[in-house]
Amino acid sequence: MPIIPIAAQRTAPLPPDDPNTQARDRLGRAMHDLRISVTDRCNFRCTYCMPKDVFDREHAFLPRAQLLDFEEITRVARVFVAEGVRKIRITGGEPLLRKQLERLIDQLARLDVEITLTTNGALLAQKARSLADAGLKRVTVSLDALDDAVFRRMNDVDFPVERVLAGIDAAASAGLGPIKVNCVVKRGTNDGQILPLAQHFRGTPHILRFIEFMDVGSHNGWKLDEVLPSREVISAISAQFPLLPLDANYLGEVAERWRYADGQGEIGVISSVSQAFCRDCTRMRISPEGRLFTCLFADHGHDLRATLRGGGDDAALRKEIRAVWRARDDRYSELRSEETRRAKVEMSYIGG
């Protein structure tokens, strides 16, 4: 599958900043989504994210004192909401490993935005009710296979698939639905799970989404020939269960939406390799220790923690955030080439 970069777009010079209007980046994009990673630790070692040979027992994770505390996270989130963000997603690592996460959810739930969370589901059965009670609205669960043997190989810690399925059921019972279920597809690894997953979630309120294997970070062994283009996923499912296209929910939504022609639900595909969607990207990301990233494929971030802990007020934070966003011209997936395959932050650190 060749990757053909689109024609280069002209990067506009920065116009004078008007603090009374929502900031736009150099390609005219406005902020809508904020993803907050609360930990760089995970209890899985998925090969496409945290391969065990790199993230082993000797790996140095961030010390707790370096992590933003919940009050700092909430303060930053409040500034982002004032700047136009309407959706906050809690990520990791595995966010449910962060102790007393419900307290953070309770604080964020008081903001006028949608609060969601992405998890591998391992702890979801125990946590779903308390998360919902704290104000969480929705969860996304990673599930790369229904076959237990395939699933255990992919998470590489011998974790059984039935415990993730139990977590999905618990989340649904707690009112955290419709649940989005994400499957990262690697050709030759779990592409045989596409139809079983579609069959399993057909007829439920849950939304199954297939994600192309991406070259996030520097250690996941990404190879282009292991990318299964989303068009092949749609073709395989539609041959068994005919699909019809759906409009996006909002500008910048990453998933291309499809519905079953017989009304038995919805699926989505995320095609950042074969059909890059950089031009509509509305996301910012904050790392566990408070670095601000403008792209999933970035190689460095802007330190907000220094302002938070150095006495800066909310006006100073907002000025920094606006400056970072206004200077943004990221479109890595559209320009993906040998020249752009540089060292990048790991997905386990910045969130997917």
ChimeraX attribute file (.defattr): number of C-alpha atoms within 10 A of each C-alpha:
attribute: neighborCount
match mode: 1-to-1
recipient: residues
	/A:1	10
	/A:2	7
	/A:3	15
	/A:4	12
	/A:5	13
	/A:6	11
	/A:7	8
	/A:8	9
	/A:9	10
	/A:10	9
	/A:11	13
	/A:12	12
	/A:13	11
	/A:14	13
	/A:15	9
	/A:16	6
	/A:17	14
	/A:18	8
	/A:19	11
	/A:20	7
	/A:21	9
	/A:22	15
	/A:23	21
	/A:24	20
	/A:25	22
	/A:26	19
	/A:27	21
	/A:28	14
	/A:29	22
	/A:30	21
	/A:31	23
	/A:32	21
	/A:33	23
	/A:34	21
	/A:35	25
	/A:36	25
	/A:37	31
	/A:38	30
	/A:39	27
	/A:40	24
	/A:41	20
	/A:42	20
	/A:43	17
	/A:44	21
	/A:45	21
	/A:46	20
	/A:47	18
	/A:48	21
	/A:49	25
	/A:50	25
	/A:51	18
	/A:52	16
	/A:53	11
	/A:54	13
	/A:55	16
	/A:56	11
	/A:57	8
	/A:58	7
	/A:59	10
	/A:60	8
	/A:61	11
	/A:62	14
	/A:63	8
	/A:64	11
	/A:65	8
	/A:66	11
	/A:67	19
	/A:68	24
	/A:69	15
	/A:70	17
	/A:71	13
	/A:72	15
	/A:73	23
	/A:74	20
	/A:75	15
	/A:76	22
	/A:77	21
	/A:78	19
	/A:79	17
	/A:80	23
	/A:81	19
	/A:82	13
	/A:83	20
	/A:84	16
	/A:85	23
	/A:86	17
	/A:87	18
	/A:88	25
	/A:89	20
	/A:90	25
	/A:91	29
	/A:92	28
	/A:93	28
	/A:94	26
	/A:95	23
	/A:96	27
	/A:97	18
	/A:98	16
	/A:99	9
	/A:100	10
	/A:101	18
	/A:102	19
	/A:103	16
	/A:104	22
	/A:105	24
	/A:106	18
	/A:107	16
	/A:108	24
	/A:109	19
	/A:110	12
	/A:111	16
	/A:112	13
	/A:113	17
	/A:114	17
	/A:115	22
	/A:116	20
	/A:117	24
	/A:118	25
	/A:119	25
	/A:120	24
	/A:121	25
	/A:122	25
	/A:123	18
	/A:124	24
	/A:125	18
	/A:126	14
	/A:127	18
	/A:128	24
	/A:129	18
	/A:130	16
	/A:131	25
	/A:132	19
	/A:133	14
	/A:134	18
	/A:135	21
	/A:136	25
	/A:137	20
	/A:138	22
	/A:139	28
	/A:140	26
	/A:141	23
	/A:142	19
	/A:143	25
	/A:144	28
	/A:145	25
	/A:146	19
	/A:147	16
	/A:148	14
	/A:149	13
	/A:150	19
	/A:151	21
	/A:152	18
	/A:153	17
	/A:154	22
	/A:155	25
	/A:156	17
	/A:157	14
	/A:158	15
	/A:159	18
	/A:160	17
	/A:161	22
	/A:162	13
	/A:163	15
	/A:164	22
	/A:165	18
	/A:166	17
	/A:167	23
	/A:168	27
	/A:169	17
	/A:170	18
	/A:171	27
	/A:172	19
	/A:173	12
	/A:174	19
	/A:175	17
	/A:176	24
	/A:177	18
	/A:178	16
	/A:179	21
	/A:180	22
	/A:181	24
	/A:182	22
	/A:183	24
	/A:184	22
	/A:185	26
	/A:186	23
	/A:187	16
	/A:188	11
	/A:189	14
	/A:190	19
	/A:191	17
	/A:192	15
	/A:193	18
	/A:194	20
	/A:195	15
	/A:196	14
	/A:197	20
	/A:198	20
	/A:199	13
	/A:200	11
	/A:201	17
	/A:202	19
	/A:203	14
	/A:204	13
	/A:205	15
	/A:206	19
	/A:207	22
	/A:208	26
	/A:209	24
	/A:210	27
	/A:211	23
	/A:212	23
	/A:213	24
	/A:214	23
	/A:215	25
	/A:216	22
	/A:217	25
	/A:218	16
	/A:219	19
	/A:220	19
	/A:221	15
	/A:222	17
	/A:223	11
	/A:224	16
	/A:225	11
	/A:226	17
	/A:227	22
	/A:228	23
	/A:229	23
	/A:230	22
	/A:231	12
	/A:232	10
	/A:233	19
	/A:234	20
	/A:235	13
	/A:236	14
	/A:237	18
	/A:238	17
	/A:239	9
	/A:240	11
	/A:241	18
	/A:242	15
	/A:243	21
	/A:244	14
	/A:245	14
	/A:246	13
	/A:247	8
	/A:248	13
	/A:249	11
	/A:250	8
	/A:251	11
	/A:252	19
	/A:253	17
	/A:254	20
	/A:255	18
	/A:256	18
	/A:257	20
	/A:258	22
	/A:259	19
	/A:260	18
	/A:261	14
	/A:262	11
	/A:263	11
	/A:264	13
	/A:265	19
	/A:266	24
	/A:267	25
	/A:268	24
	/A:269	23
	/A:270	24
	/A:271	23
	/A:272	21
	/A:273	23
	/A:274	19
	/A:275	16
	/A:276	21
	/A:277	19
	/A:278	20
	/A:279	16
	/A:280	16
	/A:281	22
	/A:282	21
	/A:283	22
	/A:284	22
	/A:285	24
	/A:286	28
	/A:287	27
	/A:288	26
	/A:289	23
	/A:290	26
	/A:291	18
	/A:292	24
	/A:293	24
	/A:294	23
	/A:295	23
	/A:296	22
	/A:297	25
	/A:298	18
	/A:299	14
	/A:300	14
	/A:301	17
	/A:302	16
	/A:303	16
	/A:304	21
	/A:305	20
	/A:306	12
	/A:307	15
	/A:308	19
	/A:309	11
	/A:310	9
	/A:311	9
	/A:312	13
	/A:313	11
	/A:314	15
	/A:315	10
	/A:316	13
	/A:317	19
	/A:318	18
	/A:319	13
	/A:320	17
	/A:321	20
	/A:322	21
	/A:323	16
	/A:324	18
	/A:325	21
	/A:326	21
	/A:327	17
	/A:328	20
	/A:329	20
	/A:330	19
	/A:331	20
	/A:332	20
	/A:333	25
	/A:334	21
	/A:335	18
	/A:336	17
	/A:337	13
	/A:338	7
	/A:339	7
	/A:340	12
	/A:341	14
	/A:342	13
	/A:343	14
	/A:344	17
	/A:345	22
	/A:346	23
	/A:347	23
	/A:348	23
	/A:349	26
	/A:350	28
	/A:351	27
	/A:352	16
